[in-house]
Amino acid sequence: MKPVTKMGAVVLVLFTIGAFISPVKSLNNGLALKPTMGWLHWERFMCNVDCDTDPNNCISENLYMQMADVMVTEGWKEAGYEYVCIDDCWPSHQRDAKGRLQADPKRFPRGIKKLADYVHSKGLKLGIYADLGTFTCGGFPGSMGYYDIDAQTFADWGVDLLKFDGCYMKWTLLGEGYTNMSIALNQTGRSILYSCEWPLYEWPHHQLVIGNFGLSHAQQESQMALWAIMASPLLMSNDLRDICPRSKQLLQNTRIIAISQDPLGRQGYRTAKVDSFEVWERHLSGGRLALAVMNKQEIGGPRGFPLTLATLPSWKICHPQCNVTQVLPSYKELGVQTLLSKLVVVVNPSGTALLTVTPI
């Protein structure tokens, strides 16, 4: 099977260990009770293993140590981002004499265990990447036939998250492969968050690349707003050492993160699609609601969208009235609205207005 194109960090659907075995156990193990937040290298650094000519950007222990440092000193950890995740292209091309994966000795001279210790010393957690097939998407050793060995190796190293990919594997065997690794991870006795890539191979997917090249700020706001509405993992994939201040402010926006991390844990859904607008809705704790109004039109100027609370599927929370706050594109208190109020939300092309609705 040929490798598929590698995609972004936050497309991952994260299952706790044992999700395929015991739903009760997966709910009680303390993992992924809220959408996971962290950083992962792929979208920005891909499979850059050339440390001779590009030492600052190659896949090496220095990259992850530097990201861990920045996450602490630049407010990322305080904002809730806690995982520093290694993606593909970290291993040696050969397993060791006991069949264990080993880090490339030139790029990771002290090994993954020492890197995990360093990340843990910063109060952060370390994620790693593997593939259930014969090879990873980048052509490094896969885990087929080594699920137990690899799971125990990751546990011994102190790894906290496993992103498990599905290249070089018949798609009809994906379910069995992911289940087997789930069992193997459980048997280690270590709490390792299982980031299952299985759905990536079943339907279209997107990337969260805020802070990278190629996106307008309005598009970055749309990504952030929709991932918060969808309760998706917020795994950034950018260069935190050199990030645009506006992108940093967006990614660290406490009001958006509060929607993402809402303890009710309900995923949002689309409720309307009209005139190149989409309206998305997410139920929050305390009877509140989050709304995202996205302007799908890519040309022209800002457009107004009439938002009448009585037309919302969950309008009953606003009986008799609600307090509405705009979170994006800028913070505004829109005041008390009744079911008959006619509120117009102005949205930039490719942008999204994110609002919270609180019953009074």
C-alpha positions in Angstrom: 0.0 0.0 0.0 1.4 3.4 -0.9 1.6 6.0 1.8 -1.1 8.6 2.0 -0.4 12.3 2.2 0.3 13.3 5.8 -2.2 15.8 7.1 -2.5 18.1 10.1 -2.3 17.8 13.8 -5.8 18.5 15.0 -7.6 16.2 12.6 -6.8 13.5 15.1 -9.6 11.8 16.7 -8.3 10.9 20.1 -9.5 7.9 22.0 -8.5 7.0 25.5 -6.7 3.7 25.9 -9.3 0.9 26.1 -11.8 2.8 24.0 -12.3 -0.3 21.9 -12.4 -2.6 24.9 -14.3 -1.1 27.8 -16.2 2.2 27.5 -16.5 2.5 31.2 -12.7 2.1 31.7 -12.0 4.7 29.0 -14.3 7.2 30.8 -12.6 6.7 34.2 -8.9 6.7 33.3 -8.6 10.5 33.5 -7.5 10.9 29.9 -9.0 13.2 27.3 -11.8 14.4 29.5 -11.5 17.7 27.5 -10.0 18.3 24.0 -6.3 17.7 24.1 -4.1 20.8 23.7 -0.5 20.9 22.6 2.0 21.2 19.7 3.0 18.7 17.0 5.7 19.1 14.4 4.3 17.7 11.1 2.6 20.6 9.3 5.5 23.0 9.7 8.6 20.7 9.9 7.4 17.6 8.0 10.1 15.0 7.4 13.1 17.4 7.6 16.0 15.1 8.7 18.8 17.3 7.3 20.4 18.5 10.5 23.7 19.3 8.7 22.3 22.1 6.5 19.2 23.0 8.6 20.0 22.3 12.2 17.4 24.7 13.6 14.5 23.1 11.8 15.3 19.4 11.4 13.6 16.6 13.4 15.9 16.4 16.4 15.8 16.5 20.1 16.8 20.1 20.0 13.6 21.1 18.2 11.4 19.6 20.9 13.4 20.9 23.7 13.2 24.4 22.3 9.5 24.1 21.8 9.1 22.9 25.3 11.1 25.9 26.6 9.0 28.3 24.5 5.7 26.8 25.6 6.7 27.6 29.2 8.2 31.0 28.7 5.7 32.4 26.2 2.5 31.5 27.9 1.4 28.4 26.0 1.5 26.2 29.0 -0.4 28.7 31.1 -3.0 28.9 28.3 -3.6 25.1 28.5 -1.3 23.6 25.9 0.5 20.7 27.5 1.7 18.1 25.0 4.9 18.4 22.9 4.4 15.8 20.2 6.9 14.1 17.9 5.5 13.1 14.5 7.0 10.9 11.8 10.7 10.5 10.9 12.2 10.4 14.4 13.3 6.7 14.4 16.4 5.0 13.1 15.8 2.9 10.0 16.6 -0.2 11.9 15.2 -1.7 15.1 17.7 -2.7 17.8 18.9 -6.3 18.5 15.8 -6.9 20.7 13.4 -5.7 18.0 12.7 -2.3 19.7 12.3 1.0 17.9 15.2 3.3 18.5 15.6 7.0 17.9 18.0 8.2 15.2 21.3 8.3 17.1 22.6 11.4 15.3 19.5 13.5 15.7 18.5 12.1 19.2 21.9 11.3 20.8 20.4 11.0 24.3 17.4 9.0 23.3 13.6 9.5 23.8 13.7 8.7 27.5 16.0 11.7 28.2 13.8 13.9 26.0 10.7 12.8 27.9 12.5 13.6 31.2 13.3 17.1 29.9 9.7 17.8 28.7 8.4 16.5 32.0 10.7 18.7 33.9 8.9 21.7 32.3 5.6 20.4 33.5 4.6 19.3 30.0 3.9 15.9 28.4 5.6 14.1 25.5 3.8 12.6 22.5 5.3 10.3 19.9 4.4 8.9 16.5 4.1 5.3 15.2 2.3 3.5 12.4 0.3 0.3 12.5 1.6 -0.9 9.1 4.9 -2.2 8.0 6.4 1.3 7.6 5.5 4.8 8.7 4.3 7.2 6.0 7.8 8.5 5.9 9.3 5.1 5.3 10.6 4.3 8.8 9.9 1.0 10.7 6.2 0.4 11.3 4.6 -1.4 14.2 3.0 -4.4 12.4 4.1 -7.5 14.3 5.6 -5.3 17.1 2.5 -3.8 18.8 3.4 -5.2 22.3 7.1 -4.4 22.0 6.4 -0.9 20.8 3.8 -0.1 23.4 6.1 -1.3 26.2 9.0 0.7 24.7 6.9 3.9 24.7 5.8 3.2 28.3 9.4 2.6 29.3 10.5 5.9 27.8 7.8 7.8 29.7 5.7 8.8 26.6 2.3 10.3 27.4 0.6 10.3 24.0 0.8 8.0 20.9 -0.3 9.3 17.5 -0.8 6.0 15.6 -0.9 6.4 11.8 -2.2 3.9 9.2 0.2 3.9 6.2 1.4 0.7 4.5 -1.6 -1.2 5.7 -4.7 -2.6 4.0 -7.6 -0.5 4.9 -9.7 -3.5 5.7 -7.3 -4.4 8.5 -7.2 -0.9 10.1 -9.8 -1.8 12.8 -7.9 -4.9 13.9 -4.6 -3.1 14.0 -5.9 -0.1 16.0 -7.6 -2.5 18.4 -4.5 -4.5 18.9 -2.4 -1.4 19.8 -5.1 -0.3 22.2 -4.8 -3.6 24.0 -1.0 -3.4 24.0 -1.0 0.1 25.4 -3.4 -1.0 28.2 -1.2 -3.9 29.1 1.8 -1.5 29.8 0.0 -0.1 32.9 1.0 3.4 31.9 -1.6 6.1 31.0 -0.9 6.9 27.4 -3.4 9.0 25.4 -4.2 7.1 22.2 -4.5 9.4 19.2 -6.2 7.2 16.6 -5.7 8.2 13.0 -8.3 5.7 11.8 -11.0 8.2 10.7 -8.4 10.0 8.7 -8.6 7.3 6.1 -12.4 7.2 5.9 -13.5 10.8 5.1 -12.1 14.2 4.1 -10.1 16.1 6.7 -8.5 19.5 7.3 -5.5 21.0 9.0 -5.1 23.5 11.8 -2.1 25.5 10.7 -2.6 28.8 12.5 0.7 30.7 12.6 2.0 29.1 9.4 2.2 30.4 5.9 -0.7 30.6 3.4 -3.7 31.7 5.5 -5.2 35.1 6.0 -6.0 36.2 9.5 -9.7 35.8 8.9 -9.1 32.2 7.8 -7.1 31.5 10.9 -10.0 32.9 13.0 -12.4 30.5 11.2 -10.1 27.6 12.0 -9.8 28.4 15.6 -13.5 29.1 16.0 -14.7 26.0 14.3 -12.3 23.7 16.2 -13.6 25.2 19.4 -17.2 24.6 18.3 -16.4 21.0 17.3 -14.6 20.2 20.6 -11.6 19.1 18.5 -8.1 18.6 19.9 -6.1 21.9 19.7 -2.8 20.5 18.5 -0.9 23.3 16.9 1.7 22.7 14.1 3.7 25.8 13.6 7.0 27.4 14.8 6.4 28.7 18.2 9.9 30.3 18.3 8.9 32.7 15.5 5.1 33.1 15.3 3.1 36.1 14.2 1.8 38.1 17.3 -1.7 38.1 16.0 -1.6 34.3 15.5 -0.2 33.9 19.0 -2.9 36.1 20.4 -5.6 34.1 18.6 -4.2 30.7 19.8 -3.9 31.9 23.4 -7.4 33.6 23.4 -8.8 32.5 26.8 -12.4 33.0 25.8 -12.1 30.7 22.7 -10.1 28.1 24.8 -12.9 28.2 27.4 -15.4 27.2 24.7 -13.0 24.5 23.5 -12.5 23.1 27.0 -16.1 23.4 28.2 -16.6 20.6 30.8 -20.0 19.5 29.2 -17.9 18.0 26.4 -20.6 18.3 23.7 -19.5 18.5 20.1 -21.1 21.2 18.0 -23.0 20.8 14.7 -24.1 22.9 11.8 -27.6 24.3 12.1 -28.0 26.5 9.0 -26.5 27.0 5.6 -27.8 30.0 3.6 -26.5 32.7 1.2 -22.8 31.5 1.6 -23.1 31.6 5.4 -23.0 28.7 7.8 -24.2 28.7 11.4 -22.7 26.2 13.9 -23.9 25.6 17.4 -22.5 24.0 20.5 -24.2 23.4 23.8 -22.0 24.5 26.8 -22.3 23.9 30.5 -24.6 26.1 32.6 -27.3 26.0 29.8 -25.2 28.3 27.6 -24.6 28.1 23.9 -21.7 28.9 21.5 -22.5 30.0 18.0 -20.2 30.3 15.0 -21.3 32.3 12.0 -19.0 31.7 9.1 -18.9 33.7 5.9 -17.9 31.2 3.2 -17.7 33.9 0.5 -14.0 34.6 -0.3 -14.3 37.9 -2.1 -15.9 41.3 -1.5 -16.1 42.9 1.9 -17.7 42.2 5.3 -21.3 41.0 5.2 -24.0 41.2 7.8 -25.9 38.1 8.9 -29.2 38.6 10.7 -29.3 36.6 13.8 -32.7 36.2 15.4 -32.7 34.1 18.6 -36.1 32.7 17.8 -34.8 31.1 14.7 -32.1 29.1 16.5 -32.7 25.4 17.1 -32.0 25.9 20.8 -33.9 29.1 21.2 -35.7 27.8 24.3 -32.7 28.6 26.4 -33.4 32.3 25.7 -36.9 32.3 27.3 -37.5 35.1 27.9 -34.0 36.6 27.1 -30.3 36.0 26.8 -27.1 37.9 27.1 -25.0 37.7 23.9 -21.2 38.2 23.8 -19.1 38.3 20.6 -15.7 36.6 21.1 -14.4 36.8 17.5 -13.4 38.7 15.4 -13.2 41.1 18.4 -14.6 41.0 21.9 -17.9 42.8 22.2 -20.7 42.8 24.8 -23.8 42.7 22.5 -26.1 43.0 25.5 -29.5 41.5 26.4 -31.5 40.1 23.5 -35.0 38.7 23.4 -36.4 36.1 21.1 -37.6 38.9 18.8 -34.5 40.9 18.8 -32.9 41.4 15.4 -29.2 41.2 15.8 -26.9 41.6 12.8 -23.5 40.0 13.0 -20.8 41.4 10.6 -18.4 38.8 9.2 -15.4 39.2 7.0 -14.9 37.0 3.9 -13.6 33.6 4.9 -14.0 34.7 8.5 -16.1 33.6 11.4 -18.0 35.4 14.2 -17.9 33.4 17.4 -20.5 34.2 20.0 -21.7 32.9 23.4 -25.3 33.0 24.4 -26.2 33.0 28.1 -29.8 32.6 29.4 -30.9 35.2 31.9 
